[in-house]
Amino acid sequence: MSMLIPDRNGKLNDIILGYGTPEEYINGSPYFGALIGRVGNRIAKGKFSLNGNTHQLPINNGENHLHGGPNGFHNVYWDATPLSINGNEALQLEYTSKNGEQGYPGNLKVIVKYILTNENDWIVEYEATTDQSTPINLTQHNYYNLAGEGNGDILNHRLAIHADHFTPVDSSLIPTGELRSVANTPFDFRKPISIGEHINDDDEQLKFGSGYDHNWVLVKKDNSPTLAAVVSEPTSGRIMEIYTTEPGIQLYAGNFLDSTDIGKSKIAYAHRTGFCLETQHFPDSPNRLDFPSVILKPGEKYYQKTIHRFMTDK
């Protein structure tokens, strides 16, 4: 719901967009601060086939299924237990998604740990087991504004993404299957540039997403947590680094924020006043055998880890 981070002068600001009360999150639409599952991002037409069976999921984003459906993991109650991990404050969240929930097969037991370290790292660790083969692609859907929530748009934030390719999409934001080079495109964040530098370029992909709403293919040698992205905000001096075990990261630039949602500071969240960086497997992976698999089988253990590291330029 909130994240208080010091600027270069030590002043604390809340850098997370969201509501003032827990009750508002139940009906909120933009997935503020949400833990997403079973499958983050989009699945084409809400369908996939697995072990000879076709599964139909709820359609909640145009003609597609998005973020686990209308009653996905963002809209269920989790069992929460405070604990200490290696001397760090932590919260363990547990939820069992029953067979058939939102159309997904198998009883899926999920444990997610939020860990705050004394080095200003916020770590999210995800684990899951299942009794039937099922797709799983968990992620965290925070909206950030490193200048402080309610303090204008995010277009001057400088972003670097450790990726040479991205997954272009069709007009409904489903990947075409191509892994396209970022070279000579508005999607080249290999060196830090402002989010706003190319967001309004005359580019078909940007028109499809109304700006950035795409998955980047991270440069990785293995499944260990490696640097995925770095964001800096020049007025505050705040910097966020993201490390992940995941193969992809989704940049969403708040293109559909439209002042409908009133934030905790009583300020309406206008167009592009927050951005998301969602570590993930690629969108529509249940239908793309050439993408890294999201299928979890009985006897296997799903595990992924994302580290958010905060600092300033001082």
Residue pairs with C-beta under 8 A, 6 or more apart in sequence:
1 16
1 18
1 19
1 22
1 25
1 33
1 264
2 14
2 16
2 18
2 264
3 14
3 15
3 16
3 122
3 142
4 12
4 13
4 14
4 15
5 12
5 13
5 15
5 120
5 146
5 238
5 310
6 12
6 312
7 13
7 236
7 237
7 238
7 312
8 236
8 237
8 238
8 312
8 313
8 314
9 237
9 314
13 147
13 148
13 149
13 151
13 236
14 148
14 149
14 264
14 265
15 144
15 145
15 146
15 147
15 148
15 149
15 238
16 32
16 33
16 142
16 143
16 144
16 149
17 32
17 33
17 142
17 143
17 144
17 145
17 149
17 263
17 269
17 273
17 274
18 25
18 32
18 33
18 143
18 149
18 263
18 264
19 25
19 28
19 32
19 261
19 262
19 263
19 264
20 263
20 264
20 266
25 32
25 33
25 34
26 75
28 261
29 260
29 261
30 143
30 256
30 257
30 261
30 269
31 67
31 74
31 141
32 141
32 142
32 143
32 261
33 141
33 142
33 143
34 67
34 73
34 74
34 140
34 141
35 73
35 74
35 78
35 93
35 112
35 138
35 140
35 141
36 67
36 68
36 72
36 73
36 74
36 138
36 139
36 140
36 141
36 278
37 68
37 72
37 73
37 97
37 110
37 136
37 137
37 138
37 139
38 68
38 72
38 73
38 97
38 102
38 104
38 108
38 134
38 135
38 136
38 137
38 138
39 65
39 67
39 68
39 104
39 135
39 136
39 137
39 285
39 286
39 294
40 67
40 68
40 137
40 138
40 139
40 141
40 278
40 280
41 66
41 67
41 137
41 139
41 215
41 250
41 278
41 280
41 282
41 283
41 284
42 61
42 64
42 65
42 66
42 172
42 173
42 174
42 283
42 284
43 57
43 64
43 65
43 283
43 284
43 286
43 287
44 64
44 172
44 174
44 284
44 287
45 59
45 63
45 64
45 65
46 56
46 57
46 58
46 59
46 63
46 64
46 65
46 103
47 54
47 55
47 56
47 57
47 287
48 54
48 55
48 57
48 135
48 286
48 287
49 55
50 105
50 133
50 134
50 135
50 286
50 295
51 133
53 105
55 103
55 104
55 105
56 103
57 65
57 69
57 102
57 103
57 104
58 65
58 69
58 70
58 71
58 102
58 103
59 65
60 66
60 69
60 70
61 173
62 172
62 173
63 172
64 172
64 173
64 174
67 74
67 141
68 74
68 102
69 102
69 103
71 101
71 102
72 102
73 95
73 97
73 110
73 138
74 141
76 95
76 97
77 95
78 93
78 94
78 95
78 112
79 93
79 94
79 95
80 91
80 92
80 93
80 94
81 91
81 92
81 94
82 89
82 90
82 91
82 92
83 90
83 91
83 92
84 90
85 113
85 115
87 118
88 115
88 116
88 117
88 118
89 115
89 116
90 113
90 114
90 115
90 116
91 113
91 114
92 111
92 112
92 113
93 111
93 112
93 113
93 114
94 109
94 110
94 111
94 112
95 109
95 110
96 107
96 108
96 109
96 110
97 104
97 107
97 108
97 110
98 107
99 105
99 106
99 107
99 131
99 132
104 134
104 135
105 132
105 133
105 134
106 130
106 131
106 132
106 133
106 134
106 298
107 130
107 131
107 132
108 128
108 129
108 130
108 134
108 136
108 296
109 128
109 129
109 130
110 126
110 127
110 128
110 138
111 126
111 127
111 128
112 124
112 125
112 126
112 127
112 138
113 123
113 124
113 125
114 122
114 123
114 124
115 121
115 122
115 123
115 124
115 125
116 122
116 123
117 123
119 309
120 309
120 310
120 311
121 307
121 308
121 309
121 310
122 307
122 308
122 310
123 305
123 306
123 307
123 308
124 140
124 305
124 306
124 308
125 303
125 304
125 305
126 138
126 302
126 303
126 304
126 305
127 301
127 302
127 303
128 136
128 138
128 296
128 301
128 302
129 296
129 300
129 301
129 302
130 136
130 296
130 297
130 298
130 300
131 298
132 298
133 295
133 296
133 297
133 298
134 295
134 296
135 285
135 286
135 294
135 295
135 296
136 294
136 296
136 302
137 280
137 281
137 285
137 294
138 302
138 304
139 246
139 250
139 278
139 279
139 280
140 278
140 279
140 306
141 276
141 278
142 276
143 149
143 254
143 269
143 274
143 275
143 276
144 154
144 231
144 240
144 274
144 275
144 276
144 277
145 151
145 152
145 154
145 233
145 273
145 274
145 275
146 154
146 157
146 231
146 232
146 233
146 236
146 238
146 239
146 240
147 154
147 233
147 235
147 236
147 238
148 236
149 263
149 264
149 265
149 267
149 273
149 274
150 263
150 265
150 267
150 269
150 273
152 273
153 196
153 270
153 271
153 272
153 273
154 195
154 253
154 254
154 272
154 273
154 274
154 275
155 194
155 195
155 196
155 199
155 272
156 194
156 195
156 196
156 233
156 234
156 235
157 194
157 195
157 231
157 232
157 233
157 275
158 192
158 193
158 194
158 195
158 231
158 232
158 233
158 234
159 189
159 192
159 193
159 194
159 195
159 229
159 230
159 231
159 251
160 189
160 190
160 191
160 192
160 229
160 230
160 231
161 189
161 190
161 216
161 218
161 228
161 229
161 249
161 251
162 190
162 218
162 219
162 226
162 227
162 228
162 229
163 182
163 189
163 190
163 216
163 217
163 218
163 219
163 228
163 249
164 181
164 182
164 183
164 190
164 217
164 219
165 179
165 180
165 181
165 182
165 216
165 217
166 179
166 180
166 182
166 187
166 214
166 215
166 216
166 217
167 175
167 176
167 178
167 179
167 180
167 214
167 215
167 216
167 217
167 248
167 282
167 283
168 175
168 176
168 178
168 180
168 205
168 214
169 175
169 176
169 205
169 208
169 209
169 214
169 283
170 176
170 208
171 208
173 208
173 209
173 213
173 283
174 283
174 284
175 215
175 282
175 283
175 284
175 288
175 291
177 288
177 290
179 217
180 187
182 188
182 189
182 190
182 216
185 203
185 205
186 198
186 199
186 201
186 203
186 205
186 206
187 205
187 212
187 214
187 216
189 216
189 229
192 230
192 232
195 212
195 251
195 253
195 275
196 272
198 206
199 206
199 211
199 212
199 253
199 272
200 206
200 211
205 214
206 212
209 255
210 255
210 256
211 253
211 255
211 272
212 251
212 252
212 253
212 255
213 250
213 251
213 252
213 253
213 255
214 250
214 251
215 248
215 249
215 250
215 280
215 282
215 283
216 248
216 249
216 250
216 251
217 247
217 248
217 282
218 226
218 228
218 244
218 246
218 247
218 248
218 249
220 226
220 247
223 245
224 245
225 243
225 244
225 245
225 305
225 306
225 307
226 243
226 244
227 241
227 242
227 243
228 242
228 243
228 244
228 246
228 249
228 277
228 279
229 241
229 242
229 249
229 251
229 277
230 239
230 240
230 241
230 242
231 239
231 240
231 242
231 275
231 277
232 238
232 239
232 240
232 313
233 239
236 312
237 312
237 313
237 314
238 310
238 311
238 312
239 310
239 311
239 312
239 313
240 308
240 309
240 310
241 307
241 308
241 309
241 311
242 249
242 277
242 279
242 306
242 307
242 308
242 309
243 306
243 307
243 309
244 279
244 304
244 305
244 306
244 307
245 303
245 304
245 305
245 306
246 279
246 280
246 281
246 304
246 306
247 281
247 282
247 292
248 279
248 280
248 281
248 282
249 277
249 278
249 279
249 280
250 276
250 277
250 278
250 280
250 283
251 275
251 276
251 277
252 275
252 276
252 278
253 272
253 275
254 269
254 271
254 272
254 273
254 274
254 275
254 276
255 271
255 272
257 269
257 270
257 271
257 272
257 273
257 274
258 270
258 271
259 268
259 269
259 270
259 271
260 268
261 268
261 269
262 268
262 269
263 269
279 304
279 306
281 291
281 292
281 294
282 288
282 291
282 292
284 291
285 291
285 292
285 293
285 294
286 294
286 295
296 302
